[in-house]
Amino acid sequence: FFFQAEDGLRDRSPSRGLGDVYKRQSLDYYLKNKPVDQIVQERPWLSKLMSGKSTMPGAKQNAVIQLRYRYQNNFSFFNGRKVVTYNNRSTIEQATFPWRSAHDGFALDEDRLIQNGITVTDNKKAVHSDAEVIQLTNLLNEQTSVLDEGFDEQFDQYLLKDGSGSTDDIQGLDYLVAIDPTTGTVGGIDRSVAANSWWRNNVNLGLTTTKDTGTIIDKMETTWRACTRNGGRPNYIMCGSDFLDGYRNFLLKTYGTIYIDNGSQFAPEGGSTGMKFKGVPMVWNPTFDDLSSYSATFPKRCYFLNMKYISMKEIEGQGKISRKPPRPYDRYEHYWGLSWRGALCMSRSNCHAVLVLA
């Protein structure tokens, strides 16, 4: 941008003159009146995925994951001259996850900039005043801040959904670790086929939290063993408000206390560090509550995940990047945007689980 200052706002005074006073007053006003974000919240799922993300080269359509789904052994005992056999083994299956493109952006027209004390011109010889710099920074700070936070808010939600809203949507956790893992095609592999049962996640529904007779601990224990048998113990537990409250209240009402064993024995845990199960922190995800209109069960859900087998793959050079499209020739408006391209991938299914309260 090039900015043309009004003569009355230019600083022609000494270092402590009118321009300096104006600048300090504008900064003080901004700092005192900087908006306090009333809607920002933690996004543990997005944070977890981004902390372990990897890159992939640009592909025609999909991120491809190689899976070993069987050993197809030809094992046998033999004695003496007994004939043994050999076979041709086919042990690899490919899972394909389509990469998607995400965008968010905002526009500022020149009239709005002028209303904020900023004069925009195409004259490359134009100069700007301190006042215009301050006002432009304030305006852009607010716009870019809400752009970034708004992008993350929506991105986080879609990373939890199943991608069924649009053919352009990313396929998120509800697609990978499904409430009904015996239906649908995930990563190009049909889960409804009995021969592909190895590609189904664990699921346990209808957990109850009634004092003394609740099934929540029993079902969490059996589900934990099912996950551990396939690929290792879960290392990330994420749940909604209803599930976390039900877990805590069942322990308190049934046992009268919550005790800690440092994760060395079977024991539900709690205390100043938060709720745990098997030594793994139970992370409360507030976005689950936001998705209650998408699925009423989301606040009641708990996911046992092994993050070794779920990952975010960004196309190289196409992670979350800022965009600045040129101004169109027939409109005095300027644009800013964010874009992202990648896929959420899973390399093993039967080590994950979803549990849902009744």
KAURKA-V304144 format. One record per residue. N is the residue number from 1. RES is the residue in one small letter. PHI is phi in whole degrees, 0 to 359 (NA if undefined). NEAR is the number of other C-alpha atoms within 12 Angstrom. D_FIRST is the distance of its C-alpha to the first C-alpha in Angstrom with 1 decimal. Layout:
n	res	phi	near	d_first
N	RES	PHI	NEAR	D_FIRST
N	RES	PHI	NEAR	D_FIRST
//
This chain:
n	res	phi	near	d_first
1	f	NA	25	0.0
2	f	234	20	3.8
3	f	239	28	6.5
4	q	250	27	10.1
5	a	275	25	12.8
6	e	288	20	16.2
7	d	304	15	18.9
8	g	293	17	20.9
9	l	258	26	18.5
10	r	290	24	18.0
11	d	266	24	20.2
12	r	258	15	22.8
13	s	268	14	25.5
14	p	298	11	27.3
15	s	301	13	26.2
16	r	252	13	28.0
17	g	273	15	27.1
18	l	301	19	25.4
19	g	299	23	21.8
20	d	294	21	23.2
21	v	298	19	25.3
22	y	300	26	22.5
23	k	297	25	20.4
24	r	295	19	23.6
25	q	296	18	24.4
26	s	295	24	21.1
27	l	296	22	21.4
28	d	300	15	25.1
29	y	298	16	24.5
30	y	295	22	22.0
31	l	297	14	24.5
32	k	287	11	27.4
33	n	246	13	25.8
34	k	300	16	24.1
35	p	299	17	25.3
36	v	265	13	28.3
37	d	295	13	28.2
38	q	265	8	31.4
39	i	235	14	31.4
40	v	294	18	30.5
41	q	212	21	33.5
42	e	292	19	34.8
43	r	230	29	34.6
44	p	297	28	37.3
45	w	291	39	37.5
46	l	299	31	33.9
47	s	297	21	34.1
48	k	296	26	37.3
49	l	294	31	36.1
50	m	292	27	32.9
51	s	291	14	34.9
52	g	244	19	37.1
53	k	292	26	34.8
54	s	225	23	35.2
55	t	251	24	33.5
56	m	221	26	35.0
57	p	291	21	34.3
58	g	302	22	33.0
59	a	237	21	35.9
60	k	297	14	36.8
61	q	213	17	37.4
62	n	230	27	38.9
63	a	273	33	39.1
64	v	251	26	42.8
65	i	245	27	45.0
66	q	276	19	48.5
67	l	237	23	51.2
68	r	265	18	54.8
69	y	248	25	56.6
70	r	196	16	60.3
71	y	266	15	62.5
72	q	49	14	64.9
73	n	287	13	67.6
74	n	233	12	71.0
75	f	291	11	72.8
76	s	197	11	76.6
77	f	270	11	79.6
78	f	214	10	82.2
79	n	216	8	85.6
80	g	57	7	87.3
81	r	264	7	86.9
82	k	300	9	85.2
83	v	288	10	82.5
84	v	252	13	78.9
85	t	237	12	76.0
86	y	229	11	72.4
87	n	226	12	69.5
88	n	268	10	66.2
89	r	259	13	63.6
90	s	236	14	60.4
91	t	244	15	58.6
92	i	251	14	54.9
93	e	236	23	52.9
94	q	250	25	49.2
95	a	257	29	46.9
96	t	241	27	43.8
97	f	240	37	40.8
98	p	294	33	38.1
99	w	278	37	34.5
100	r	235	36	32.0
101	s	243	26	28.3
102	a	241	29	26.5
103	h	213	27	23.2
104	d	212	29	21.4
105	g	196	26	18.0
106	f	220	26	16.2
107	a	231	27	14.0
108	l	232	26	12.2
109	d	273	21	12.6
110	e	294	25	11.1
111	d	295	18	14.6
112	r	293	19	14.7
113	l	297	27	11.5
114	i	297	23	13.3
115	q	297	16	16.5
116	n	261	22	15.1
117	g	82	27	14.4
118	i	242	34	10.7
119	t	260	30	9.9
120	v	255	32	7.0
121	t	216	21	7.7
122	d	271	15	7.9
123	n	286	14	9.7
124	k	291	12	8.9
125	k	268	12	11.4
126	a	291	16	10.0
127	v	241	25	10.4
128	h	235	29	10.1
129	s	265	29	13.2
130	d	300	32	14.7
131	a	298	35	15.3
132	e	293	37	11.7
133	v	299	31	11.0
134	i	298	26	14.3
135	q	292	30	13.7
136	l	296	32	10.4
137	t	300	22	12.3
138	n	299	27	15.4
139	l	295	26	14.1
140	l	290	25	12.4
141	n	303	18	15.6
142	e	294	22	17.8
143	q	294	23	16.2
144	t	289	27	16.1
145	s	295	25	19.5
146	v	289	27	21.2
147	l	297	27	19.8
148	d	294	27	21.4
149	e	293	24	24.6
150	g	294	25	24.9
151	f	300	29	24.7
152	d	297	31	27.4
153	e	300	28	29.5
154	q	288	26	29.9
155	f	301	39	30.1
156	d	301	34	32.9
157	q	295	36	34.8
158	y	292	34	34.7
159	l	289	41	35.9
160	l	258	42	38.9
161	k	279	34	39.7
162	d	259	29	41.6
163	g	79	28	39.0
164	s	274	19	41.1
165	g	293	15	38.6
166	s	203	12	37.0
167	t	293	13	37.5
168	d	268	19	33.9
169	d	286	29	34.5
170	i	288	37	35.2
171	q	268	38	38.9
172	g	264	37	39.1
173	l	297	42	42.0
174	d	293	35	44.0
175	y	276	34	44.2
176	l	286	47	45.2
177	v	245	47	47.6
178	a	266	37	49.1
179	i	295	31	51.4
180	d	239	24	53.6
181	p	281	32	53.4
182	t	264	24	56.1
183	t	231	22	54.0
184	g	85	24	50.9
185	t	246	26	49.4
186	v	240	38	47.2
187	g	63	34	45.6
188	g	83	23	47.6
189	i	248	31	50.9
190	d	282	23	53.1
191	r	284	28	54.2
192	s	285	19	56.9
193	v	279	17	59.0
194	a	302	14	61.5
195	a	294	14	61.2
196	n	258	24	57.6
197	s	299	22	58.5
198	w	296	28	57.1
199	w	258	39	53.6
200	r	254	40	54.1
201	n	280	41	52.9
202	n	279	40	55.3
203	v	213	34	55.3
204	n	217	36	57.3
205	l	250	26	57.3
206	g	72	23	59.1
207	l	293	30	59.1
208	t	247	28	60.9
209	t	233	31	60.8
210	t	298	21	64.0
211	k	309	20	65.8
212	d	73	18	68.3
213	t	257	16	68.0
214	g	299	24	64.3
215	t	260	28	63.5
216	i	300	38	60.0
217	i	290	34	61.1
218	d	301	23	63.5
219	k	287	27	60.9
220	m	295	40	58.3
221	e	293	25	60.8
222	t	292	21	61.9
223	t	291	34	58.4
224	w	301	38	57.5
225	r	294	24	60.4
226	a	297	28	59.4
227	c	291	32	56.0
228	t	296	24	57.4
229	r	297	17	59.9
230	n	243	26	57.1
231	g	98	24	54.6
232	g	107	23	54.9
233	r	296	29	54.5
234	p	301	38	51.4
235	n	241	30	49.0
236	y	211	34	46.6
237	i	242	36	47.7
238	m	226	43	45.4
239	c	213	40	46.6
240	g	268	35	46.0
241	s	299	30	47.2
242	d	298	31	50.4
243	f	293	41	51.5
244	l	296	40	50.8
245	d	295	27	52.6
246	g	297	32	55.5
247	y	298	42	55.9
248	r	295	32	56.0
249	n	293	28	58.2
250	f	299	28	60.7
251	l	296	31	61.1
252	l	294	22	61.6
253	k	283	19	63.9
254	t	276	21	65.9
255	y	253	18	66.2
256	g	79	13	65.6
257	t	200	17	63.2
258	i	241	24	60.6
259	y	245	24	61.5
260	i	242	22	59.7
261	d	235	18	61.1
262	n	61	20	58.2
263	g	80	18	57.9
264	s	273	13	61.1
265	q	233	13	63.2
266	f	290	22	62.8
267	a	190	25	61.5
268	p	295	36	58.8
269	e	232	31	56.9
270	g	200	29	55.1
271	g	131	19	54.6
272	s	293	11	51.9
273	t	272	14	49.9
274	g	102	21	49.7
275	m	283	33	51.7
276	k	222	34	52.7
277	f	218	42	54.9
278	k	57	30	56.6
279	g	83	26	54.6
280	v	262	30	51.2
281	p	302	28	48.9
282	m	266	35	48.5
283	v	276	33	44.8
284	w	280	32	44.0
285	n	249	34	41.1
286	p	296	32	39.9
287	t	294	37	38.2
288	f	303	40	41.7
289	d	292	27	42.2
290	d	295	26	39.0
291	l	266	28	40.4
292	s	297	21	43.7
293	s	285	14	42.8
294	y	286	21	42.2
295	s	209	21	45.6
296	a	297	18	47.9
297	t	276	28	49.2
298	f	302	38	46.0
299	p	296	32	46.7
300	k	267	37	50.2
301	r	268	48	49.2
302	c	220	48	49.4
303	y	250	50	48.3
304	f	263	44	50.1
305	l	233	45	47.8
306	n	249	34	48.2
307	m	288	33	44.6
308	k	293	24	46.0
309	y	246	32	46.2
310	i	230	36	42.9
311	s	210	35	39.6
312	m	267	38	36.0
313	k	243	36	35.0
314	e	261	35	31.4
315	i	293	30	30.7
316	e	305	20	29.7
317	g	79	18	26.0
318	q	239	26	25.5
319	g	294	29	25.9
320	k	297	25	23.5
321	i	230	23	20.1
322	s	277	23	16.6
323	r	235	22	15.0
324	k	223	20	11.7
325	p	297	16	12.9
326	p	290	16	11.2
327	r	291	18	10.8
328	p	294	13	14.4
329	y	292	8	15.4
330	d	251	8	17.4
331	r	210	14	15.4
332	y	271	20	12.4
333	e	216	24	11.7
334	h	237	26	9.5
335	y	233	26	11.7
336	w	226	27	12.7
337	g	206	28	16.2
338	l	232	30	19.1
339	s	220	28	21.9
340	w	208	28	25.3
341	r	224	34	28.3
342	g	172	41	31.8
343	a	213	48	35.2
344	l	261	53	37.6
345	c	241	43	40.7
346	m	227	42	44.3
347	s	252	37	46.9
348	r	205	37	49.9
349	s	252	44	50.7
350	n	283	39	54.1
351	c	262	38	52.9
352	h	248	48	50.8
353	a	207	46	52.0
354	v	235	46	51.1
355	l	241	45	53.4
356	v	224	40	53.4
357	l	292	35	55.3
358	a	295	22	57.7
//
